């Protein structure tokens, strides 16, 4: 079998929970082992009793396609041998050769930031994700019929985003990357898109957080005629794709090898999008 790293997230706040998560990720990188998905989503009664505006629900912010989750995670957690963080490398090596899985548990704040020294770039790196900006809020609440919406230049049909998500899943370079949806609409409005494998809904606290997060994407599928999405493309410099007739202006003038294109729903992703995304994220990782 193998060894797995498990960040144990307790009932404390986000700051304390980040310490075992970061140490587990560093251990996984150094030992070349998988990480069992941490359980960030927990109901904390205290914030509700104290009527805190922040309810400390962090489940949607720490998903990685490389984490082990679902039934596999449950089975490993149920039958694995537990090991303490900090046991000797020889113990880890013997565990790797065992027929039974072993889980190294990372708990508590430990020595705070001391184990994370000189690892700033790795810890803050949020992984290669694809962003989709689905503009809805101010368009779908004005009483337009569905047919009339299709005539609104600022409206990009959800079917186009769904087709692009499936195209990404058929791409060798992009199929394992999470697709993160940024929208001012409801989850119900983008439900068909969220049903595609590996598509997640971003639930940031405010628009500026959404915009800044989008700038870190490997590629951006943008809503047409949206200055919000155009700012993300301008600041991030990532390959940006629009539906036909929806590219209002190319905003990456001066960016080397800028790539801003329109693709129809049935088109495959150009190899250049995937290769440049890989290069971009590799550079961010250095």
N, C-alpha and C positions, 0 to 999 in steps of 0.2 A: 504494500500500500504506500502511504506517504505521510508526510508531516504537513499540517495546516496551521496557519496563524489565525487566532481568534481575538479581535479586540472586544473586550467586555465593557460595554457602555453602561454605567450605573445610573442612579437617579439624579446625579448632579447636573449642573448646567452645561452648556455647549463647550465652554472653555476647558473644563475638566475632562469632558468626554473626548476631546481632541487628542489628549496625550496618549492614551492606550491605542487609539486609532493610528496615530502617526508612528508610534514604535512598532506596531504590528506591520505596517506597510514597509518600514525600513528593514525589519527582519525578513519579510517575504522577499524583498528585492535581494538582500545579501545572501539568503539561503536558497533562493530559487524555489520557493514553495508557494502554494495558493493561499489566498485569504478567504476565510469564511465570512460572509457578509455580516457586518455588525448590525445589531438591532437598535437602530436609532429611533424607530417609531415606537414610542411607549407613551401610555397615558399617564401623565403626572398630575395628581390631584391638587398638589399645592398651588400651582399657578391659577387654577380655577377658584380655589377657596380664597386666595388672596386677590382675585380679580386682576391678575397681571395681564397687560395687553399682549405679551408674548407668552404663548402656551407651551413653548419648548418642544415643538414637534419638528423634527429634523429629517424625517425619513426620505423626503424627496430630494435632498441635497447631496447625499453621499452614496449614490449608486454607481457601481463600476461594472462594465461588462465582464471583467476578469474575476470578479468575486464569485465564490460558490454560494448559490442560494437555492431556495425551493426544497424539493424532496431530497436532493443530494446533500444539502447542508444539514437537514434534519437527521438523516441516517448517520452521517459522520459524527454529528454532535451526540447522538444517542449511544454509539458503540465505541467511540474513540477513547484511547488512553489520554488522560489529562496530564499536561506537563506545565511546569512553572516557567515563566519568563526568566531568562538568566541562567538556566541550566547549561552545563558545559556543551561545547560543540560535539564532543564524543557521544553524548547522550542523544543529541539530535541526529547524528550520523547513524547510530544504531536503530533509532526509531524509523529512519527512512528505509532500512532494510527489513523491517518487521512486516509480517503479513497483515497486521492490524493497523488502522490509522491512528495517528497521534495528533493531538491538538495542543499547541502552545498558547496559553492564555496570557493576554496582556491586560492588566487591570490597574486602575488607580493613576494618580498623577506622577508617581515615581519621583525622579529627580528633576521634575519640571522640564525645562528646555535643555538641560545638560546632554541627554542622549541624542538630541536633535541638532547639536552644534554642527555647523557647516553643511547642513542638509536643507537649507531654505528653499532652494530651487526645486528639489524633489518633492518636498512636502506640499508646497503651494501649487505644484503642477496638478491640474484637475483632469488630465486625461484627454485624449483626442475625441471630441464629440462634434456632431454635426448639428447646427442650429437651424430651426425652421421658425420664421416669424410669420404668424398667421394673424393678420389684422382683422378684427371683428367688431369690437365694442361699439365704436362710433358709427359703424356702417350698418350693422344688423339690427339696430334699435331705432331706426328712423321710419319704420313702417313699409320698407320696400318689399315688394313681392320677390320671390326667388328669381323670376325672369327679369325683373327690373334690376336686381342686384348684379346680374351678369353684364349689364350695360354700364355699370359704375366702374370707371377705370381704376379706382383705388381698391377694388374687390378682386381678390384672387381666389378662384374656387377651391374648396377643400379637396376635390377630386384630383387636382393637380399636385397638391402636397402629398396625397396618398400615393399617387403614381411615382413621384420622386422618391418617396420612402422605400417603395418596393424596388425601384431602380438601384438605390443604395444597397439594399439587401442582396441584389444580384451581383454587385461589384466585389471582386476579390479583396480590394483594398479597404472597402468601407463597410462590408457586411457585419463586422463585429463591433462597429462603433455605435455607441448610443446616439440616438437622434433625440434632441431636446427641443420641445415645442415651447415657444414663447408667444403668448397670446393675451389680448385684452378681452377675449371672449370667455365663455364658460367651458368647463370640461365636456359638457354635453355637446357643445357646438363642434368640438374637435374629436368627438368620441371615435369616429371611424379612423382617424389618423392614429389615435392612441392605441387602437387595436392591432396595429402593425407591430411585429416582433421588434423589441428593443427600442420602442418609442416612448419617451417619458414626458410628462408635463412639468415644466419649471414653475415653481410657485414662489417667486421672489417677493420680498416685502414691498417693493415699489418699482416704478418704471425705470429709474436711473440704475438700480441694481440689475434689472433685466438687460438694459442696454450694455452695461459694462461687462456682464457675463457673456453676452453675445459676441463681444469683440474678441473673445478668446477661442471662438469656435474654429475648427479646422476648415469648415466650409459653411456657407450660409445660403439657405433657400429663402428668398425674400418675397414679401408681399409687394406688389407693384405700386408705384407712386406713393410710397410711404417714406417720409423723411426720417422716421424713427429707424427703419431698417437700413436706409441709406447711410445714416450716421454710423451704425454698427459696421457696415461695409467699409466706410471711409476710415474709421479708427482702427479696425481690425486688419484690413488689407487682405482678407481671405478670399478665395474663389467664391464668387457670388452668382447665384443662378436665379433667374426670373422666369415666369411663364411668358409665352409669346405675347408681344405687344405691351408688356408691363415694365420694361426697363425705361424709366423716365430719363435718367442721365447717368453716364458713367462717372463715378466719383473717385476712382483710384488713380487719377492722373499723377504721374511721377512715381507710382509704385512699380518696382521692377517686375516684369512678367505679370502684370495685372490681368485678371481673368474675370470679366463680367459678361455673362452671356444669357441668352434666352433659350430655353429648352421646352419642347412640346411634351405632353404627358407620356407619349409612347417612346420617347427617346431614351437611349442608354446614357449613363453618365460618361462624359469624355474621360479618357484615361488621365488627361492632364489635371482634371479636378482632383482625382484621387492621389496622383503622384505628388502634386504640389501640396496637398493637405498633409501627406506623410512628411515631406520635407519641412513644412512649416512647424509641425508639432515636434519633430526631432530637434529642430533648432531651439524651440522653446524649452526642451528638456535638457539642453546642455548647460 
